[in-house]
Amino acid sequence: MDPLKPTRGARRDRDNRKSPRAPAEGGPARDTHSKPLANPLVSAANPRRQPRLPESKGEPVQNKAPAAERRSGALPAETLPLILEVAPSADYALIDSGNGEKLEQYGPYRIVRPEGQAIWTRALAERDWENVDAVFTGDTDEEGLGRWRFPKAALGETWPMRHDCIDYLGRFTSFRHVGVFPEQGPHWAFMEKQIRTAGRPVKVLNLFGYTGLASLVAARAGAEVTHVDASKKAIGWARENQEMARLADKPIRWICEDAMKFAEREARRGSQYDIVLFDPPAYGRGPKGEVWQLFSDLPRLTDLTRTILTPKPLSVVLTAYSIRASFFAIHTLMRDAFAGMGGRVESGELIIREQSAGRALSTSLFSRWVAQ
């Protein structure tokens, strides 16, 4: 199962994280970074309805893996809270936020989307919010572009974007995401530095990999990458991005599979990785109907990430969106999972710095174990 998230539909492995109905096999990979669209700050005259996700056919398959025993040994050192920030750039900017929405610049387009965390008042005038190219309305049950309104001119489903000189496709999805989660940029830069300074070949596993920006960053840096996502559609998008980025010659394995099953099989095979990234949804389904529930399944998967590390690993990075928990919860989980391994666990929040008034919009929690 599974800047520029988030299913960010079928995610499947990634979200509609508030008692969502799971998407069907092969649906969009991620409303998994989705925060619930229901928003008391949005006018009742223009309700933003939670997207309805079709049920998978057949009975759900539960990931009923046995709970791992607590690891012995000293707990890793800790750093918290660590706040990782994305500032406005030519590629992406959070222009303004407030009243339950956010105004963003994605390459050439200004976009308005719901944002439940933006409980404050907008800093910019109404005319700035009206001068936009796309608005996510969520007021129909259509797939694709039907849930978007284009005030100036009709736009296509995709458009060219760039992150740190890597070209990729932005994408208007029916679950409000645009094919990238810019707040993940600091994680990608951290990983890239580790790969480039390792002085040896590095293998990276990207679980719940969505549209593949992290995988492309790792491959560009010289790593051998395994990208896993439960959505065939997301894998297709990721392959398109690889072509767009002119990185088709880089060693990336694209695998459509349930993240837990893949990790368990890699552990049985003795496969090992130097860096593991995992960005699971609160709730999702795998391609064969496997059910993912974050609070019940995350401990097992976290323990598996340790099992499949090389003897000289570099890091394991966990990001969690739209869950009712403090970063202390995943921080404690990571320290327990890596007891006896040394290193350090760093935990906190990913934020985006607003252009208009300099306010910080928190997007997600994270915890990462770093060997050195």
C-alpha positions as CSV (number, residue, x, y, z in Angstrom):
1,M,0.0,0.0,0.0
2,D,0.5,2.2,0.1
3,P,7.4,21.1,-2.9
4,L,5.6,20.4,-3.9
5,K,1.5,14.7,-0.6
6,P,-1.0,13.8,-1.8
7,T,-4.8,9.4,-2.0
8,R,-2.1,12.9,-1.5
9,G,-8.0,8.8,-4.2
10,A,-6.9,5.4,-3.9
11,R,-4.4,5.8,-1.6
12,R,-5.4,3.8,-1.2
13,D,-2.8,4.3,0.7
14,R,-3.1,7.7,1.4
15,D,-6.1,9.5,2.7
16,N,-9.3,10.7,3.0
17,R,-8.4,10.6,6.3
18,K,-11.5,11.1,8.2
19,S,-13.4,7.9,8.0
20,P,-13.2,8.0,4.3
21,R,-14.5,5.4,2.0
22,A,-11.7,3.7,0.3
23,P,-11.1,4.2,-3.4
24,A,-11.3,1.4,-5.8
25,E,-8.3,-0.4,-7.1
26,G,-6.4,1.7,-9.6
27,G,-8.0,4.9,-8.5
28,P,-6.0,8.1,-7.9
29,A,-3.3,7.5,-5.5
30,R,-3.8,9.7,-2.7
31,D,-6.3,11.5,-1.1
32,T,-4.2,10.5,1.4
33,H,-2.7,13.7,2.1
34,S,-6.1,15.0,2.2
35,K,-7.3,16.9,5.1
36,P,-11.1,16.6,5.5
37,L,-12.8,19.0,3.1
38,A,-15.7,19.7,5.5
39,N,-14.9,23.2,6.7
40,P,-17.0,25.3,9.0
41,L,-15.3,28.4,7.7
42,V,-16.7,27.9,4.2
43,S,-20.0,29.4,3.5
44,A,-23.0,27.1,3.6
45,A,-24.0,28.6,0.2
46,N,-21.0,27.0,-1.3
47,P,-20.4,23.8,0.6
48,R,-17.2,21.8,0.1
49,R,-18.4,18.3,0.2
50,Q,-16.1,15.5,1.2
51,P,-15.3,13.6,-2.0
52,R,-17.1,10.3,-2.3
53,L,-14.8,7.4,-2.9
54,P,-16.1,4.2,-4.4
55,E,-15.8,1.0,-2.3
56,S,-13.4,-1.6,-3.5
57,K,-15.0,-4.8,-4.9
58,G,-15.0,-7.7,-2.6
59,E,-14.3,-8.0,1.1
60,P,-11.5,-5.9,2.5
61,V,-8.3,-7.7,3.3
62,Q,-7.0,-6.7,6.7
63,N,-3.2,-6.3,7.3
64,K,-3.4,-8.4,10.4
65,A,0.4,-8.6,11.0
66,P,1.4,-9.5,14.6
67,A,2.5,-6.6,16.7
68,A,6.3,-6.3,17.0
69,E,7.9,-6.9,20.3
70,R,9.5,-3.8,21.9
71,R,13.1,-3.5,20.9
72,S,15.8,-3.6,23.6
73,G,18.7,-1.3,23.9
74,A,19.3,2.4,24.6
75,L,16.9,4.8,22.9
76,P,18.4,7.1,20.2
77,A,19.2,10.7,21.1
78,E,16.4,13.1,20.3
79,T,15.9,16.5,18.8
80,L,12.5,18.1,19.1
81,P,10.6,20.1,18.2
82,L,12.3,20.5,14.8
83,I,10.4,22.8,12.4
84,L,11.2,22.3,8.7
85,E,10.1,25.3,6.6
86,V,9.4,26.0,2.9
87,A,9.8,29.6,1.9
88,P,8.3,31.2,-1.2
89,S,10.2,30.5,-4.4
90,A,9.8,30.9,-8.2
91,D,8.5,27.3,-8.4
92,Y,6.0,27.5,-5.5
93,A,4.6,30.0,-3.1
94,L,1.9,30.1,-0.4
95,I,0.7,33.6,-1.4
96,D,-1.9,34.1,1.4
97,S,-4.2,32.0,3.6
98,G,-7.2,32.4,5.9
99,N,-10.9,31.9,6.3
100,G,-10.5,28.2,5.7
101,E,-8.6,28.5,2.3
102,K,-5.2,29.0,0.9
103,L,-4.0,30.9,-2.2
104,E,-1.0,29.4,-3.8
105,Q,1.3,29.9,-6.8
106,Y,2.2,26.7,-8.7
107,G,4.5,27.7,-11.5
108,P,2.3,29.9,-13.9
109,Y,-1.0,29.3,-12.0
110,R,-2.6,30.9,-9.0
111,I,-4.8,28.3,-7.3
112,V,-7.3,28.5,-4.4
113,R,-7.9,25.3,-2.3
114,P,-9.6,24.5,1.0
115,E,-7.3,24.6,4.1
116,G,-8.8,23.6,7.4
117,Q,-5.8,24.8,9.4
118,A,-6.1,28.4,8.1
119,I,-8.5,29.6,10.8
120,W,-7.1,33.1,10.8
121,T,-8.2,36.1,8.6
122,R,-6.8,36.6,5.1
123,A,-4.1,39.3,4.7
124,L,-4.8,40.2,1.1
125,A,-7.8,41.9,-0.4
126,E,-10.6,40.1,-2.0
127,R,-9.5,41.2,-5.5
128,D,-6.2,39.2,-5.0
129,W,-8.2,36.1,-4.2
130,E,-10.4,36.6,-7.2
131,N,-7.5,37.0,-9.6
132,V,-6.8,33.3,-9.9
133,D,-6.6,30.6,-12.5
134,A,-8.2,27.7,-10.7
135,V,-10.4,27.1,-7.6
136,F,-11.2,23.7,-6.1
137,T,-14.9,23.6,-5.4
138,G,-15.6,20.0,-4.7
139,D,-19.2,20.7,-5.4
140,T,-19.8,17.8,-7.9
141,D,-19.2,14.1,-7.8
142,E,-17.4,14.2,-11.2
143,E,-13.9,12.7,-11.6
144,G,-11.0,14.7,-13.1
145,L,-11.5,18.4,-13.7
146,G,-15.1,18.5,-12.8
147,R,-14.4,19.5,-9.2
148,W,-12.4,22.6,-10.3
149,R,-13.6,26.0,-11.5
150,F,-11.4,28.0,-13.9
151,P,-12.3,31.7,-13.7
152,K,-10.1,33.0,-16.5
153,A,-9.9,30.2,-19.1
154,A,-10.4,26.4,-19.3
155,L,-7.2,24.6,-18.4
156,G,-5.9,21.2,-19.1
157,E,-5.5,18.5,-16.6
158,T,-1.7,18.9,-16.4
159,W,0.9,21.7,-16.7
160,P,4.7,21.9,-16.5
161,M,6.2,22.5,-13.1
162,R,9.7,22.4,-11.6
163,H,11.3,21.6,-8.3
164,D,15.0,22.4,-7.8
165,C,15.6,22.1,-11.5
166,I,13.6,18.8,-11.8
167,D,10.7,19.2,-14.3
168,Y,7.5,17.4,-13.6
169,L,3.7,17.7,-14.2
170,G,1.3,19.6,-11.9
171,R,-2.1,18.0,-12.1
172,F,-5.6,19.0,-11.2
173,T,-7.1,16.0,-9.5
174,S,-10.6,15.3,-8.3
175,F,-9.4,15.0,-4.7
176,R,-8.1,18.6,-4.6
177,H,-4.4,17.8,-4.8
178,V,-2.1,19.0,-7.6
179,G,0.4,16.1,-7.8
180,V,3.0,17.4,-5.4
181,F,3.4,18.4,-1.7
182,P,5.9,21.3,-1.6
183,E,6.3,21.1,2.2
184,Q,8.3,17.8,1.6
185,G,11.1,19.8,0.0
186,P,13.3,19.9,3.2
187,H,13.1,16.1,3.4
188,W,14.1,15.8,-0.2
189,A,17.1,18.1,0.3
190,F,18.2,16.3,3.4
191,M,18.0,12.9,1.6
192,E,19.9,14.3,-1.4
193,K,22.7,15.5,0.7
194,Q,23.0,12.1,2.5
195,I,23.2,10.3,-0.9
196,R,25.8,12.7,-2.4
197,T,28.0,12.6,0.7
198,A,27.8,8.9,1.4
199,G,30.8,8.0,-0.7
200,R,29.3,4.7,-1.7
201,P,26.3,3.4,-3.6
202,V,23.0,4.1,-1.8
203,K,19.7,2.3,-2.1
204,V,16.5,4.2,-1.3
205,L,13.0,2.7,-0.7
206,N,10.1,5.2,-1.1
207,L,6.9,3.7,0.3
208,F,3.6,5.4,-0.5
209,G,5.6,7.2,-3.2
210,Y,2.7,9.0,-5.0
211,T,3.8,10.9,-8.1
212,G,7.5,10.3,-7.5
213,L,9.2,13.6,-6.7
214,A,11.2,12.1,-3.8
215,S,12.2,9.2,-6.0
216,L,13.4,11.5,-8.8
217,V,15.4,13.6,-6.4
218,A,17.1,10.5,-5.0
219,A,17.8,9.1,-8.5
220,R,19.2,12.3,-9.7
221,A,21.6,12.3,-6.7
222,G,22.9,8.9,-7.7
223,A,20.8,6.4,-5.6
224,E,19.2,3.2,-6.8
225,V,15.5,3.7,-6.0
226,T,12.6,1.4,-5.4
227,H,9.2,3.3,-5.5
228,V,6.1,1.6,-4.1
229,D,2.5,2.8,-4.4
230,A,-0.8,0.9,-4.3
231,S,-2.3,3.0,-7.1
232,K,-1.7,2.1,-10.7
233,K,-2.7,5.6,-11.7
234,A,-0.1,7.2,-9.4
235,I,2.6,4.9,-10.7
236,G,1.7,6.0,-14.2
237,W,1.9,9.7,-13.1
238,A,5.3,9.0,-11.6
239,R,6.6,7.4,-14.8
240,E,5.4,10.5,-16.7
241,N,7.3,12.7,-14.3
242,Q,10.4,10.6,-14.8
243,E,10.2,11.2,-18.6
244,M,9.4,14.9,-18.0
245,A,12.5,15.2,-15.7
246,R,14.7,13.6,-18.4
247,L,15.7,11.0,-15.8
248,A,14.6,7.9,-17.7
249,D,18.1,6.4,-17.6
250,K,18.2,6.5,-13.8
251,P,17.6,3.2,-11.9
252,I,14.1,3.4,-10.5
253,R,11.9,0.4,-9.9
254,W,8.2,1.3,-10.1
255,I,6.1,-1.2,-8.1
256,C,2.3,-1.2,-7.6
257,E,1.8,-3.0,-4.4
258,D,0.5,-2.8,-0.8
259,A,3.3,-1.2,1.2
260,M,3.0,-3.5,4.2
261,K,3.1,-6.6,2.0
262,F,6.0,-5.3,0.1
263,A,8.0,-4.5,3.2
264,E,7.2,-8.0,4.7
265,R,8.4,-9.7,1.5
266,E,11.6,-7.7,1.4
267,A,12.3,-8.7,5.0
268,R,11.8,-12.4,4.1
269,R,14.1,-12.0,1.1
270,G,16.8,-10.2,3.0
271,S,16.6,-7.1,0.8
272,Q,18.1,-4.0,2.4
273,Y,18.1,-0.3,1.9
274,D,20.1,2.6,3.2
275,I,17.3,5.2,3.3
276,V,13.6,4.5,3.7
277,L,10.9,7.1,3.2
278,F,7.3,6.4,4.2
279,D,4.4,8.7,4.1
280,P,1.3,6.7,4.9
281,P,-2.4,7.8,4.8
282,A,-4.6,7.7,7.9
283,Y,-6.7,5.2,6.0
284,G,-6.4,3.4,2.6
285,R,-6.6,0.3,0.5
286,G,-4.0,-1.7,-1.3
287,P,-4.5,-2.9,-4.9
288,K,-6.0,-6.2,-3.7
289,G,-8.3,-4.6,-1.2
290,E,-5.9,-4.6,1.7
291,V,-7.0,-2.2,4.4
292,W,-4.5,0.2,6.0
293,Q,-5.4,1.9,9.3
294,L,-2.6,4.1,10.5
295,F,-2.9,3.8,14.2
296,S,-3.1,0.0,14.1
297,D,-0.7,-0.7,11.2
298,L,2.0,2.0,11.6
299,P,3.9,0.4,14.5
300,R,4.3,-2.8,12.5
301,L,5.5,-1.1,9.3
302,T,7.9,1.2,11.3
303,D,9.5,-1.9,12.8
304,L,9.8,-3.5,9.3
305,T,11.7,-0.4,8.1
306,R,14.4,-1.2,10.6
307,T,14.4,-4.8,9.6
308,I,15.2,-4.0,6.0
309,L,18.0,-1.5,6.6
310,T,21.6,-2.2,5.5
311,P,24.3,-2.7,8.1
312,K,25.3,0.9,7.6
313,P,22.0,2.8,7.1
314,L,21.6,6.5,6.7
315,S,18.0,7.4,7.7
316,V,14.4,6.5,7.9
317,V,11.9,9.3,7.4
318,L,8.2,9.1,8.4
319,T,5.6,11.8,7.6
320,A,2.0,11.8,8.8
321,Y,-0.8,14.0,7.5
322,S,-4.3,14.7,8.9
323,I,-4.1,12.6,12.0
324,R,-5.4,13.4,15.5
325,A,-2.1,13.1,17.2
326,S,0.9,15.1,18.3
327,F,4.3,14.6,16.8
328,F,5.3,13.2,20.2
329,A,3.3,10.1,19.3
330,I,5.3,9.3,16.2
331,H,8.5,10.5,17.9
332,T,8.1,8.0,20.6
333,L,7.2,5.2,18.1
334,M,10.4,5.9,16.1
335,R,12.7,6.0,19.2
336,D,11.3,2.7,20.4
337,A,11.6,1.2,16.9
338,F,15.3,2.2,16.6
339,A,16.3,1.4,20.2
340,G,19.8,0.0,20.3
341,M,20.7,1.5,16.9
342,G,22.3,4.7,18.1
343,G,21.8,7.8,16.0
344,R,19.2,10.4,16.7
345,V,15.4,10.8,16.2
346,E,14.3,14.3,15.0
347,S,10.6,15.1,15.1
348,G,8.4,18.1,14.6
349,E,6.3,19.7,11.8
350,L,6.6,20.6,8.2
351,I,5.4,24.2,7.6
352,I,5.0,26.6,4.6
353,R,5.9,30.2,5.2
354,E,3.3,32.6,3.8
355,Q,4.3,35.3,1.4
356,S,1.7,37.9,2.3
357,A,2.1,38.2,6.1
358,G,4.8,35.8,6.9
359,R,2.6,33.4,8.8
360,A,3.4,29.7,9.1
361,L,0.9,27.1,7.8
362,S,1.5,23.7,9.4
363,T,0.9,20.8,6.9
364,S,2.1,17.6,8.6
365,L,4.0,15.9,11.3
366,F,7.2,14.1,10.8
367,S,9.8,12.0,12.6
368,R,13.1,10.8,11.2
369,W,15.8,8.5,12.5
370,V,19.3,9.6,11.4
371,A,22.2,7.3,11.8
372,Q,24.8,10.1,12.4
